[in-house]
Amino acid sequence: MAEARKSIAYGNCFSIRLINFMFNLWPSVRGSTHSPASAVDFPVHKLQLASVFGKLATFLLVLALCLGQNLPARDVFVMLSGGASPLDDNYSQYVQAHAMSDFFLRNYPPDSVWIFFAAGNVEGRKPVIADVHRETKINGRYVDSWIAGPLPRNLPARRDVVLRTLRENILPAIASGGTLYLFVGDHGSRTRGRNEESTITLWGLSPDSAGDFGWRSNEEELSVSELRRVLSGGIGKGRIVFCMTQCHSGGFHYLAIPHELKPDPAWFIAPPSQSRGRQTGDLVAAAGFTATDEFSLASGCDPSPDPKDWAGYERFFPECLLGSDLLTAQPRNSALRSFADAHAAGTLVDKTIDMPRSTSDQYLECWADTIELSLDKDSNRKPEVRKALIAYRRTVDGLPPKVSDPAFRARQDQFRQFVENMSSQDQSLAQLLASGTRAQLEKALDPSLHEEDSTDSPAPQTDNNQQMQMPEMTPRRRGPRGSRRAWQQTVRPAWKAAVLAGQITNLSPPALTFEKYLLGQEDHGRNFVSDDGRAIMEEVYWQSGYFDPQIGNPSIAQAVARWGAERRDYILAWARASKNTDVRSAADRLAQRWTTPPAEPESPGISRDVAAERTLFYRRVLAAWQFLLAVNDRPALDRLKALTDLENTPLPQAKK
């Protein structure tokens, strides 16, 4: 009945405006028809026609507004992967973006699909810039290269483009009750300051005739709070189901849930002042899945993905959803019906550093934090709450909860499968995950937490990005300083003299030209030998011509890129063969610093600390749910059900 009344109201709105328009329009038309068309009254004719057309335009606008208010619900699909810059937008991201874009466009109407990838190269059109970084192994060494990553209907993943398209096209399409299926496969970070939060890293290059090579570089990102504001301002009756595979992606669960949850005053004999402030703010109807939590890195982003070794939620989620291998496009399993199914299947096989989770999982972990921080030491609790708290502790300590709620038991069974699969190849790990106490899991997660001398040797502090704040260095700093002197004062001057004197004869002309450029940059303070390789990679990108796929010379570009990969080792070998004893001695010292030991083979199973952290997370999620059921917190349980139902939203039936 409510919908019928709404339709009648919209119809009345249209009818009234139509009648008013006809009454206002008729005199103008009648006058213009019967007035004599003389040279004197011709300007009057023009004014009358202008009035007619003006009223006609007004009518069409009113018609569009009236009809637009009653548009049927529409589902839309968005793939977003920004990549930051050509140095960061790895080939695995393009493979993932290509597969997801193809899936959306193959199954759903093109006008319901939006694709944002890197610089916005479009299939079949002239590429704007090479925006995908790819590595190729040549003679045992990875060599950089770049390609343009074209996608159909692609838009630049720049902040202004993404936000404008959200406001003007995407959100209006779902505002009357549709669903936005959002897939983000990008880089992510964390802001710094008082209100730290997760961000999506967006494409940071834009055309600029005054910039180097015609481009300007900016740091562009989209934070949780900004995305939430935009969504809440236009989502209407719509809703969002998302999957995000970037680092720090777990922070985006807070689009739909508050960071802090406060206890119910009814849990206490005398309600404390901090209880029950279950704020909603501008939270939106959204739920979904992420590769990890808000503080951690994610696995999978790789410039040289290999079919055998490429691993992580970045790969596993879309492969499970699509039912095919992302690199070979060969069918593997049946395609799945929802993001929820793909999340469960992908997590089951993910044995990397990832910490996959759903919004409902995150919501329950927030309740676990509240239970532990607000109730554990409060003697003001009611008896039934104390009893529920005892059960909470036992569940976190490994005692399987006995709950009859069907949804609870389904999640419990899912977590059990995750844990069993993590420990299937390691009996000692299986025993820890199955029956280890909370303290034992925490010790496996971080052994320093339970060392007897931990109070005498506090662990290094970490910031919210989990980067170590290292203590002051001791006099051992002399080692790096000594190696810098060995390079700057001995090896590099000798090498530069040999290059300028024409004594280096076995370099290709492009490599030699590039080397002279690098030496000139080093004269002005640049460092291309003792950093992480990013500085020289950036120079390779621009100086080789790789950045412009239209005019770049492939042979020159490849020669420059190979020199960028070989330069340090080549110079070191040259110096160690020098007839100058000072140069040879300095090169030997540099070799001790620069030579990378061979990597140890990775274990096929999950690491012990990651398995322990995931298991502890699962236990706390179930324990919090068990607690809420025991105290019958209906608002929290209803919110949990709403999030879970939204997560389980199936994908629409594919178009015929």
C-alpha positions in Angstrom: 0.0 0.0 0.0 2.8 2.4 0.8 4.4 1.8 -2.6 1.0 2.3 -4.3 0.4 5.6 -2.5 3.9 6.7 -3.5 3.3 5.9 -7.2 0.0 7.8 -7.1 1.7 10.7 -5.5 4.3 10.8 -8.2 1.6 10.5 -10.8 -0.3 13.4 -9.3 2.9 15.4 -9.2 3.4 14.8 -13.0 -0.3 15.5 -13.8 -0.5 18.8 -12.0 2.8 20.0 -13.5 1.6 18.9 -17.0 -1.8 20.8 -16.7 -0.1 23.9 -15.4 2.4 23.8 -18.2 -0.3 23.5 -20.9 -2.3 26.4 -19.4 0.8 28.6 -19.4 2.0 27.5 -22.8 -1.3 27.9 -24.7 -1.5 31.7 -24.8 2.0 32.0 -26.1 1.4 29.5 -28.8 -2.0 31.1 -29.7 -0.5 34.5 -29.8 2.4 33.5 -32.0 0.1 31.8 -34.4 -2.4 34.6 -35.1 -0.1 37.7 -34.9 0.7 39.2 -38.3 4.2 38.5 -39.4 5.3 42.0 -40.4 8.7 43.6 -40.2 7.4 45.6 -37.2 6.3 42.7 -35.0 9.0 40.1 -36.0 11.0 40.7 -32.8 7.8 40.1 -30.8 7.5 36.8 -32.6 11.0 35.9 -31.5 10.3 36.8 -27.9 7.1 34.7 -28.0 9.0 31.7 -29.4 11.7 32.1 -26.9 9.1 32.0 -24.1 7.6 28.9 -25.6 10.9 27.1 -25.8 11.8 28.2 -22.3 8.6 26.8 -20.9 9.1 23.6 -22.9 12.6 23.2 -21.4 11.1 23.8 -17.9 8.5 21.1 -18.6 11.0 18.6 -19.7 13.1 19.2 -16.6 10.0 18.8 -14.4 9.1 15.6 -16.3 12.6 14.2 -15.8 12.6 15.0 -12.1 9.1 13.4 -11.5 9.9 10.3 -13.5 13.4 10.0 -12.0 12.0 9.9 -8.5 10.1 6.7 -9.4 12.9 4.8 -11.2 13.0 1.1 -10.5 15.8 -0.4 -8.3 19.0 -1.0 -10.2 22.1 -3.0 -9.4 25.5 -1.6 -10.5 29.0 -3.0 -10.5 32.3 -1.1 -9.9 35.9 -2.2 -10.2 38.5 0.2 -8.7 42.2 -0.3 -8.8 44.3 2.8 -8.7 47.9 1.7 -8.5 49.4 5.0 -7.2 52.1 5.3 -9.9 53.8 3.3 -12.7 56.3 2.2 -10.1 53.6 0.7 -7.9 50.8 -0.5 -10.2 52.0 -4.1 -10.5 51.1 -6.5 -13.3 49.2 -8.7 -10.9 46.8 -5.8 -10.2 46.2 -5.5 -14.0 45.5 -9.2 -14.3 43.1 -9.0 -11.4 41.4 -5.9 -12.7 41.1 -7.3 -16.2 39.4 -10.5 -15.0 36.9 -8.7 -12.7 36.1 -6.1 -15.4 35.5 -8.8 -18.0 33.3 -10.7 -15.5 31.1 -7.6 -14.8 30.8 -6.6 -18.5 30.2 -10.1 -19.7 27.4 -10.7 -17.2 25.7 -7.3 -16.8 24.6 -4.4 -18.9 27.5 -2.1 -19.8 25.6 1.0 -18.5 25.6 -0.6 -15.1 29.3 -1.2 -14.9 32.0 1.3 -14.0 35.7 0.6 -14.3 38.5 2.7 -12.7 42.0 1.5 -13.4 45.2 3.5 -13.1 45.6 6.1 -15.8 42.4 5.2 -17.6 43.8 3.5 -20.7 40.8 2.2 -22.8 40.8 -0.8 -25.1 40.9 0.2 -28.8 42.1 3.7 -28.1 45.5 5.4 -28.1 47.1 4.8 -24.6 47.7 7.8 -22.5 50.7 6.5 -20.6 52.3 3.1 -19.7 50.8 2.5 -16.2 51.5 -1.2 -15.4 54.9 -2.3 -14.0 56.0 -5.7 -15.0 59.2 -7.7 -14.2 60.8 -10.3 -16.4 63.5 -12.7 -15.3 66.5 -12.4 -17.6 69.7 -14.4 -16.8 68.6 -14.9 -13.2 67.8 -11.2 -12.6 64.5 -9.4 -12.6 64.4 -6.6 -15.2 61.7 -3.8 -15.1 59.4 -3.0 -18.0 56.1 -1.2 -18.4 53.0 -1.6 -20.5 49.8 0.3 -20.9 47.0 -1.5 -19.1 43.9 -1.0 -21.3 40.4 -2.0 -20.1 37.0 -1.6 -21.7 35.1 1.5 -20.6 38.0 2.5 -18.4 38.2 5.7 -16.4 41.2 7.1 -14.6 41.4 6.0 -11.0 42.0 9.6 -9.9 40.2 10.9 -6.8 38.2 13.6 -8.5 37.0 11.2 -11.2 36.0 8.5 -8.8 34.2 10.8 -6.4 32.4 12.8 -9.2 31.2 9.5 -10.8 30.0 8.2 -7.5 28.0 11.3 -6.8 26.6 11.9 -10.3 26.2 8.4 -11.8 26.7 5.4 -9.5 24.8 6.4 -6.3 21.8 7.9 -8.2 21.5 4.5 -9.9 21.0 2.6 -6.7 19.4 5.3 -4.5 15.9 3.8 -5.0 16.9 0.5 -3.7 19.6 -1.1 -5.8 22.8 -2.8 -4.8 26.3 -1.6 -5.6 28.8 -4.5 -5.9 32.1 -2.9 -5.3 35.5 -4.6 -5.9 38.7 -2.8 -4.9 42.0 -4.4 -5.9 44.5 -1.7 -5.1 47.2 -0.5 -2.7 46.2 0.8 0.7 47.7 2.7 3.5 46.9 4.5 6.8 46.7 8.2 7.5 48.7 9.7 10.4 47.6 12.0 13.1 44.8 12.0 15.7 42.2 10.1 13.7 44.2 7.5 11.9 42.2 5.5 9.3 42.7 3.2 6.3 42.9 4.6 2.8 42.7 3.4 -0.8 45.6 4.5 -2.8 44.5 6.1 -6.1 46.3 7.0 -9.3 48.6 9.9 -8.8 49.7 11.1 -12.2 47.9 13.6 -14.2 48.7 15.5 -17.5 50.6 18.7 -17.0 52.4 20.5 -19.8 54.7 22.2 -17.3 55.7 19.0 -15.5 58.5 16.7 -16.3 57.7 14.7 -19.5 54.3 16.3 -19.5 53.1 14.7 -16.3 52.6 15.9 -12.7 52.7 13.5 -9.7 50.4 13.8 -6.7 49.6 11.6 -3.7 46.0 10.7 -4.1 44.0 8.5 -1.7 40.4 7.9 -0.5 39.9 7.5 3.2 37.2 5.6 5.0 35.6 8.8 6.4 35.5 10.6 3.1 34.1 7.6 1.2 31.5 7.2 4.0 30.4 10.9 3.7 30.0 10.6 -0.1 28.1 7.3 0.2 25.8 8.5 3.0 25.0 11.6 1.0 23.6 9.8 -2.0 23.0 6.1 -1.2 19.3 6.6 -0.4 17.7 3.2 -0.1 20.6 1.5 -1.8 23.2 -0.8 -0.3 26.7 -1.9 -0.9 28.4 -5.3 -1.0 32.2 -5.0 -1.3 35.4 -6.9 -1.5 38.8 -5.2 -1.0 42.1 -6.9 -1.4 44.5 -4.0 -0.6 46.8 -3.6 2.4 45.0 -2.1 5.5 41.7 -2.9 3.8 40.0 -4.0 7.0 39.5 -0.3 8.0 36.8 -0.1 5.4 34.5 -2.3 7.5 34.0 0.9 9.4 31.9 2.3 6.6 29.1 0.4 8.3 30.1 -0.1 11.9 31.5 2.2 14.6 35.1 1.8 15.8 33.9 1.6 19.4 30.9 -0.1 20.9 29.8 0.6 24.5 28.1 -1.8 26.8 24.4 -1.9 27.6 23.6 -0.2 30.9 21.3 -3.2 31.7 24.5 -5.3 32.1 25.4 -3.4 35.3 23.8 -3.2 38.7 24.5 0.6 38.6 25.1 1.7 35.0 28.5 3.3 34.5 28.8 6.6 32.7 30.5 5.2 29.6 27.8 2.6 28.8 25.4 2.4 25.9 26.4 5.0 23.4 25.9 2.9 20.3 26.6 5.7 17.9 25.6 5.4 14.2 26.7 8.7 12.8 26.8 8.6 9.0 27.2 4.8 8.8 25.9 3.4 5.5 24.2 0.2 4.5 27.4 -1.6 3.5 29.0 -4.9 4.3 31.7 -7.1 2.7 35.0 -8.7 2.8 38.7 -7.7 3.1 42.0 -9.4 2.7 43.3 -8.2 6.1 42.7 -6.0 9.1 43.1 -2.2 9.2 46.7 -2.4 10.5 48.3 -5.1 8.4 49.8 -5.6 4.9 48.2 -7.9 2.4 49.8 -10.5 0.2 49.7 -11.0 -3.5 50.7 -7.8 -5.2 53.5 -8.8 -7.6 55.1 -7.3 -10.8 56.0 -10.8 -11.9 53.1 -13.1 -10.9 53.9 -16.8 -11.5 51.1 -19.4 -12.0 52.7 -21.6 -9.4 53.8 -19.1 -6.8 51.4 -16.1 -7.0 49.4 -16.4 -3.8 47.1 -14.3 -1.6 43.5 -13.2 -1.2 44.2 -10.8 -4.2 44.3 -13.9 -6.4 42.2 -16.4 -4.5 39.0 -14.4 -4.1 38.5 -13.5 -7.7 39.6 -17.0 -8.9 37.0 -18.6 -6.6 34.3 -16.1 -7.7 35.0 -16.5 -11.4 35.8 -20.2 -11.3 38.9 -19.7 -13.5 42.7 -19.1 -13.2 43.5 -15.4 -13.4 46.7 -15.8 -15.3 45.7 -18.5 -17.8 41.9 -18.0 -17.9 41.5 -21.7 -17.8 38.4 -23.0 -15.9 39.1 -24.4 -12.5 35.8 -24.8 -10.6 32.3 -23.6 -11.0 31.7 -19.9 -10.6 30.2 -18.9 -7.2 27.0 -17.1 -6.6 28.1 -14.4 -4.1 31.0 -12.5 -2.7 30.4 -14.4 0.6 30.9 -17.8 -1.1 34.1 -16.5 -2.8 35.4 -15.2 0.5 34.9 -18.5 2.3 36.5 -20.5 -0.6 39.4 -18.0 -0.9 40.2 -17.9 2.8 40.2 -21.7 2.9 43.2 -21.9 0.6 45.0 -18.7 1.6 48.1 -19.5 3.7 49.8 -16.2 3.3 50.2 -13.3 5.7 46.6 -12.2 4.9 44.0 -11.9 7.7 40.7 -12.2 5.7 37.5 -11.1 7.5 33.9 -10.0 6.9 32.2 -6.9 8.2 30.1 -9.1 10.6 33.4 -10.6 11.8 34.8 -7.2 12.4 31.7 -6.1 14.2 31.9 -9.0 16.6 35.6 -8.4 17.2 34.7 -4.8 18.2 32.3 -6.4 20.7 35.1 -8.6 21.9 37.2 -5.5 22.6 34.3 -3.9 24.5 33.7 -7.1 26.5 37.3 -7.4 27.5 38.0 -3.7 28.2 34.7 -2.7 29.8 33.6 -5.8 31.7 36.6 -7.9 32.6 37.6 -5.9 35.7 34.2 -4.3 36.6 32.7 -5.7 39.8 29.5 -3.9 39.0 28.3 -6.6 36.6 25.0 -8.4 37.0 25.2 -12.1 37.8 24.0 -13.2 34.4 26.6 -11.0 32.7 29.3 -12.5 34.9 28.2 -16.0 33.9 28.3 -15.0 30.2 31.7 -13.4 30.7 33.1 -16.7 32.1 31.8 -18.5 29.0 33.4 -15.9 26.9 36.8 -16.5 28.5 36.5 -20.3 28.1 35.7 -20.0 24.4 38.7 -17.8 23.8 40.8 -20.3 25.7 39.7 -23.0 23.3 36.6 -24.7 24.8 34.2 -25.2 21.8 31.0 -23.2 22.5 27.7 -25.1 22.6 25.2 -22.7 21.0 22.0 -23.8 19.2 21.6 -20.7 17.1 21.8 -21.9 13.4 23.7 -18.8 12.1 26.2 -19.1 14.9 26.8 -22.8 14.2 27.2 -22.1 10.5 30.0 -19.5 11.3 31.5 -21.9 13.8 31.7 -24.6 11.2 33.2 -22.3 8.7 35.9 -21.2 11.2 36.6 -24.9 12.1 37.3 -25.6 8.4 39.6 -22.6 8.2 41.6 -23.8 11.2 41.8 -27.4 10.1 43.0 -26.5 6.7 45.7 -24.2 8.1 47.2 -27.0 10.2 46.7 -30.0 7.9 50.4 -30.4 7.1 51.8 -29.7 10.6 50.8 -31.9 13.6 52.3 -29.6 16.3 50.5 -26.6 14.7 47.3 -28.6 14.6 47.5 -29.3 18.3 48.2 -25.7 19.1 45.3 -24.4 17.0 42.9 -27.0 18.3 43.6 -27.0 22.0 46.1 -24.2 22.7 45.0 -21.7 25.3 44.8 -18.0 24.6 48.2 -17.5 26.2 49.8 -20.2 24.1 48.3 -18.7 20.9 49.6 -15.2 21.9 53.0 -16.7 22.6 53.1 -18.2 19.1 52.0 -14.9 17.7 54.7 -13.0 19.6 57.1 -15.0 21.7 58.5 -11.9 23.4 55.1 -11.4 25.1 55.7 -14.3 27.4 59.5 -14.4 27.9 60.6 -14.3 31.5 62.9 -11.4 30.9 60.4 -9.4 28.8 60.0 -6.8 31.6 63.7 -6.1 31.4 63.8 -5.9 27.6 60.7 -4.2 26.4 59.6 -4.9 22.9 60.2 -2.1 20.3 57.1 0.2 20.0 55.1 0.2 16.8 52.9 2.8 15.2 49.5 2.1 13.7 51.2 1.1 10.4 53.1 -1.6 12.4 56.5 -0.2 11.3 59.2 -0.6 13.9 60.3 2.5 15.9 63.9 1.4 16.2 66.0 2.6 19.1 69.0 4.8 18.7 71.7 3.1 16.8 75.0 2.2 18.5 78.5 3.0 17.1 77.9 0.1 14.7 76.6 2.9 12.4 80.2 3.2 11.3 79.6 0.2 9.0 77.1 1.9 6.7 79.0 5.2 6.9 82.2 3.3 5.9 80.5 1.6 3.0 79.2 5.0 1.8 82.7 6.4 1.9 84.0 3.4 0.1 81.5 4.1 -2.7 81.5 7.9 -2.8 85.2 8.5 -2.2 86.9 5.5 -3.9 84.8 3.3 -6.2 82.5 5.8 -7.8 85.2 8.3 -8.7 87.3 5.6 -10.3 84.3 4.2 -12.2 83.2 7.7 -13.4 86.7 8.4 -14.7 86.7 5.1 -16.6 83.3 5.8 -18.1 84.2 9.4 -19.2 87.6 8.2 -20.6 85.9 5.6 -22.8 87.5 2.7 -21.0 84.1 0.9 -20.5 83.7 -0.7 -23.9 81.2 -3.6 -23.3 78.1 -1.5 -22.6 75.5 -0.9 -25.3 75.2 2.7 -26.5 71.8 3.2 -24.7 73.2 1.8 -21.5 76.3 4.0 -21.7 74.2 7.1 -22.3 72.0 6.2 -19.4 75.0 5.6 -17.1 76.4 9.1 -17.9 73.0 10.5 -17.0 73.0 8.6 -13.7 76.6 9.8 -12.9 75.5 13.4 -13.5 72.5 13.0 -11.2 74.8 11.5 -8.5 77.0 14.5 -8.8 73.9 16.5 -7.5 73.4 14.2 -4.5 71.1 11.4 -5.9 71.7 7.9 -4.5 71.2 5.0 -6.9 73.2 2.2 -5.2 72.3 1.9 -1.5 68.6 2.5 -1.6 65.8 0.0 -2.2 66.1 0.4 -6.0 63.1 2.7 -6.3 65.2 5.7 -7.4 66.9 4.0 -10.3 63.6 2.3 -11.3 62.0 5.7 -11.6 64.8 7.0 -13.8 64.6 3.8 -16.0 60.9 4.5 -16.5 61.3 8.0 -17.7 64.7 7.9 -19.4 64.1 4.7 -21.3 60.9 6.0 -23.0 58.8 3.2 -21.4 56.5 5.9 -20.1 55.2 6.7 -23.6 54.0 3.5 -25.4 53.5 5.6 -28.6 57.0 6.8 -29.3 59.1 4.5 -27.1 61.8 2.5 -28.8 61.6 -1.1 -27.4 65.3 -2.0 -28.0 66.5 1.2 -26.3 64.0 0.8 -23.5 65.1 -2.8 -22.8 68.8 -1.9 -22.9 68.3 0.9 -20.4 66.1 -1.3 -18.1 68.7 -4.1 -18.1 71.4 -1.6 -17.2 69.3 -0.4 -14.3 69.0 -3.9 -13.0 72.7 -4.8 -13.5 74.4 -1.6 -12.7 75.4 -2.1 -9.1 76.6 -5.7 -9.5 78.4 -4.7 -12.7 80.3 -1.8 -11.1 81.1 -4.0 -8.1 82.6 -6.7 -10.3 84.6 -4.1 -12.2 86.0 -2.6 -9.1 87.0 -5.9 -7.6 89.0 -6.7 -10.7 90.7 -3.3 -10.7 94.5 -3.0 -10.6 94.1 -0.3 -8.0 94.4 -1.9 -4.6 92.4 0.9 -2.9 89.5 0.4 -5.4 89.7 -3.4 -4.9 89.7 -3.1 -1.1 86.7 -0.7 -1.1 84.9 -3.0 -3.4 85.4 -5.9 -1.1 83.9 -3.8 1.8 80.9 -2.9 -0.4 80.4 -6.6 -1.4 79.9 -7.4 2.3 77.1 -4.8 2.4 75.5 -5.2 -1.0 75.5 -8.9 -1.6 72.1 -10.4 -0.8 72.2 -13.9 0.7 70.1 -16.5 -1.2 66.5 -16.6 0.0 65.5 -19.6 2.1 62.8 -21.7 0.4 59.4 -20.8 1.7 57.4 -23.4 3.6 54.4 -24.7 1.7 52.2 -24.2 4.8 51.1 -21.1 6.7 53.5 -19.6 9.2 52.9 -20.4 12.9 52.3 -16.8 13.9 49.8 -16.1 11.2 47.9 -19.3 12.0 47.8 -18.4 15.7 46.6 -14.9 15.0 43.8 -16.0 12.7 42.7 -18.7 15.2 42.6 -16.3 18.1 40.5 -13.9 15.9 38.0 -16.7 15.1 37.7 -17.6 18.8 37.1 -14.0 19.9 34.5 -13.5 17.2 32.6 -16.6 18.3 33.0 -15.8 22.0 31.6 -12.3 21.5 28.6 -13.7 19.6 28.0 -16.3 22.3 28.1 -13.5 24.9 25.6 -11.3 23.0 23.2 -14.3 22.7 23.6 -15.1 26.4 22.7 -11.6 27.5 20.1 -11.4 24.7 21.3 -8.1 23.4 18.7 -7.7 20.7 20.0 -4.4 19.1 23.4 -5.9 18.6 22.1 -9.3 17.4 19.7 -7.6 15.0 22.6 -5.5 13.6 24.7 -8.6 13.3 22.0 -10.3 11.3 21.5 -7.3 9.0 25.3 -7.3 8.2 25.4 -11.0 7.6 22.3 -10.9 5.4 23.9 -8.1 3.3 27.1 -10.0 3.0 25.3 -13.1 1.7 23.5 -11.0 -1.0 23.8 -13.1 -4.2 25.0 -11.6 -7.4 22.2 -10.9 -9.8 21.4 -13.3 -12.5 23.6 -12.8 -15.5 22.1 -11.0 -18.5 21.1 -13.2 -21.4 
